[in-house]
Amino acid sequence: MSSTPALAFPPFGPDHEALRRTVRDWVYKELHPHRKTWDDAGEWPARELIQQLAQMGCLGIRYPEKDGGQGLDWWFHTAFVEELAHARNGGVVMSILVHTDISTPVLSEIGTPEQKEEFLIPAMRGELIGALGVTEPDCGSDVAAIQTTARIDGGDYIIDGAKTYITNGAFADFIVLAVRTGAAGHAGISLVLFPTNTPGFSVGKKLDKLGTRAVDSSMLHFDGCRIPRRNLLGVENGGFIHIMQNFQGERLVGALMATGCMEVSLQDALEYGRTRKAFNRPIGSFQVWRHKFAEHLTSLQAAKLVNYAAVARMQTGEDPTLQVSMAKLFAGDLAQKVLYDCLQFHGGAGFIEEYDIARACRDMRLMPIGGGTSEIMKEIIGKWSGL
Ligand SMILES: Cc1cc2nc3c(=O)[nH]c(=O)nc-3n(C[C@H](O)[C@H](O)[C@H](O)COP(=O)(O)OP(=O)(O)OC[C@H]3O[C@@H](n4cnc5c(N)ncnc54)[C@H](O)[C@@H]3O)c2cc1C
């Protein structure tokens, strides 16, 4: 009988494995022991630990060396993101990824040398922390409807409006901010680099969230905030396309994060099922659970391959929108089923905070919502399919 041909990807080799080991060791030393206390406290020492990641060379793995990055590629970055799941705290992971994949990529791609000097290079050193401000109280999915304005006044923009649910927003040093500089609709939107020490900027009351509780996702207010026009990213009124392009990396790391969380939660559940007994036998030996886990482990592999198809597109530079939308949709929705069963398998223990599965369920409920909902992913996939 002929053997099954090896998959052509993912191209992970010894160097990726070495990075995985370094990241995983750090996660188990620095993040994992605090996964519950940081959730209870509603904060984590982001500044200190993001600086440690900078020293490990993990903040700009896929950015050019001249921008303070490591000059590696999306496969190394994928290995990094997957290992973060071992923290078993989705809020902390999201906070890190907002810095590495949600706020800084657009700066690396279209920032001027001066903007990179002022914001990106210090961000790669862990000296500045970034956030992305798109969503507003009156619009999220419909990005083209944003109302926060940036009005020209001499050499400055004057910014007025509000943003909401902005992760890292309470402590970020700068926000990649979507503002209206022109007419209504997508053709009147720009991106600016907003330093949070600007007078007139304030953080609203803490939002009480279902999950990702270790990091703030804040309401932000802009009241006559004056920033220099040199902080415009890209061209004026050309911001919408950059927001959409930036979403691809955000959605892909969301899919990787959800898949990583499923993987560690399945491992934890299988471990629990080997020792917990009912009717004098390990609960994992009941056929109903063996079959459920067989299905979930198979789906996990499928999620990884959908993710890797999207990573491959990011790597080649071809338009990744279809593959990324599929990856986010698939992993985000699958996580709900897999984590539900992992919690159910723990019985009453699953409902108790002592186990990690309760937090995983809460944190991953965000995945079909944040960065573009599952319904929006279906709209995008539908359009690409000519529907
Ligand atoms: C914890 C958390 C962290 C976040 N972090 C950030 C951040 O750092 N930066 C940032 O800018 N934003 C952030 N967000 C915002 C997030 O991206 C939005 O919540 C998301 O895009 C959905 O927007 P919305 O909440 O306004 O929902 P809405 O747009 O009001 O949608 C409500 C419902 O209507 C559905 N819907 C909308 N349009 C359609 C359509 N065309 N077809 C079918 N159904 C539709 C949606 O799918 C959803 O089910 C965060 C959100 C949360 C909860």
The ligand as a MOL file (V3000), in Angstrom:
LIG
                    3D

  0  0  0     0  0            999 V3000
M  V30 BEGIN CTAB
M  V30 COUNTS 53 58 0 0 0
M  V30 BEGIN ATOM
M  V30 1 C -13.7860 42.8040 23.9190 0
M  V30 2 C -13.7860 43.5870 22.6440 0
M  V30 3 C -12.5890 44.1380 22.1910 0
M  V30 4 C -12.5770 44.9360 21.0310 0
M  V30 5 N -11.4090 45.5650 20.6560 0
M  V30 6 C -11.4650 46.4980 19.6530 0
M  V30 7 C -10.3280 47.3120 19.3600 0
M  V30 8 O -9.2450 47.1650 19.9610 0
M  V30 9 N -10.4360 48.2520 18.3930 0
M  V30 10 C -11.5900 48.4550 17.6900 0
M  V30 11 O -11.6410 49.3230 16.8360 0
M  V30 12 N -12.6950 47.6800 17.9490 0
M  V30 13 C -12.6450 46.7250 18.9040 0
M  V30 14 N -13.7580 45.9490 19.1890 0
M  V30 15 C -14.9680 46.1590 18.3940 0
M  V30 16 C -15.3530 44.9890 17.5040 0
M  V30 17 O -14.5030 44.8990 16.3970 0
M  V30 18 C -16.8360 45.2100 17.1290 0
M  V30 19 O -17.5770 44.9540 18.3220 0
M  V30 20 C -17.3080 44.3310 16.0170 0
M  V30 21 O -16.6930 44.6840 14.7950 0
M  V30 22 C -18.8420 44.4090 15.8410 0
M  V30 23 O -19.2880 45.7190 15.8120 0
M  V30 24 P -20.4890 46.1780 16.7950 0
M  V30 25 O -20.1720 45.7140 18.1530 0
M  V30 26 O -20.7220 47.6190 16.5950 0
M  V30 27 O -21.7400 45.3520 16.2840 0
M  V30 28 P -22.7970 45.8340 15.1930 0
M  V30 29 O -22.0930 46.2940 13.9770 0
M  V30 30 O -23.7850 46.7330 15.8370 0
M  V30 31 O -23.5190 44.4370 14.8540 0
M  V30 32 C -24.5380 43.8910 15.6960 0
M  V30 33 C -25.0050 42.5760 15.0650 0
M  V30 34 O -25.5080 42.8310 13.7370 0
M  V30 35 C -24.8560 41.9890 12.8170 0
M  V30 36 N -24.6750 42.6610 11.5190 0
M  V30 37 C -24.1670 43.8910 11.2890 0
M  V30 38 N -24.1090 44.1210 9.9640 0
M  V30 39 C -24.5760 42.9970 9.3560 0
M  V30 40 C -24.7470 42.6010 7.9900 0
M  V30 41 N -24.3890 43.3940 6.9780 0
M  V30 42 N -25.2780 41.3690 7.7580 0
M  V30 43 C -25.6050 40.5480 8.7730 0
M  V30 44 N -25.4610 40.8590 10.0700 0
M  V30 45 C -24.9470 42.0730 10.3670 0
M  V30 46 C -23.4840 41.6990 13.4490 0
M  V30 47 O -22.9210 40.5260 12.8960 0
M  V30 48 C -23.8730 41.5590 14.9140 0
M  V30 49 O -24.3560 40.2630 15.1510 0
M  V30 50 C -13.7800 45.1280 20.3110 0
M  V30 51 C -14.9600 44.5320 20.7360 0
M  V30 52 C -14.9760 43.8000 21.9000 0
M  V30 53 C -16.2810 43.2120 22.3710 0
M  V30 END ATOM
M  V30 BEGIN BOND
M  V30 1 1 1 2
M  V30 2 1 2 3
M  V30 3 2 2 52
M  V30 4 2 3 4
M  V30 5 1 4 5
M  V30 6 1 4 50
M  V30 7 2 5 6
M  V30 8 1 6 7
M  V30 9 1 6 13
M  V30 10 2 7 8
M  V30 11 1 7 9
M  V30 12 1 9 10
M  V30 13 2 10 11
M  V30 14 1 10 12
M  V30 15 2 12 13
M  V30 16 1 13 14
M  V30 17 1 14 15
M  V30 18 1 14 50
M  V30 19 1 15 16
M  V30 20 1 16 17
M  V30 21 1 16 18
M  V30 22 1 18 19
M  V30 23 1 18 20
M  V30 24 1 20 21
M  V30 25 1 20 22
M  V30 26 1 22 23
M  V30 27 1 23 24
M  V30 28 2 24 25
M  V30 29 1 24 26
M  V30 30 1 24 27
M  V30 31 1 27 28
M  V30 32 2 28 29
M  V30 33 1 28 30
M  V30 34 1 28 31
M  V30 35 1 31 32
M  V30 36 1 32 33
M  V30 37 1 33 34
M  V30 38 1 33 48
M  V30 39 1 34 35
M  V30 40 1 35 36
M  V30 41 1 35 46
M  V30 42 1 36 37
M  V30 43 1 36 45
M  V30 44 2 37 38
M  V30 45 1 38 39
M  V30 46 1 39 40
M  V30 47 2 39 45
M  V30 48 1 40 41
M  V30 49 2 40 42
M  V30 50 1 42 43
M  V30 51 2 43 44
M  V30 52 1 44 45
M  V30 53 1 46 47
M  V30 54 1 46 48
M  V30 55 1 48 49
M  V30 56 2 50 51
M  V30 57 1 51 52
M  V30 58 1 52 53
M  V30 END BOND
M  V30 END CTAB
M  END
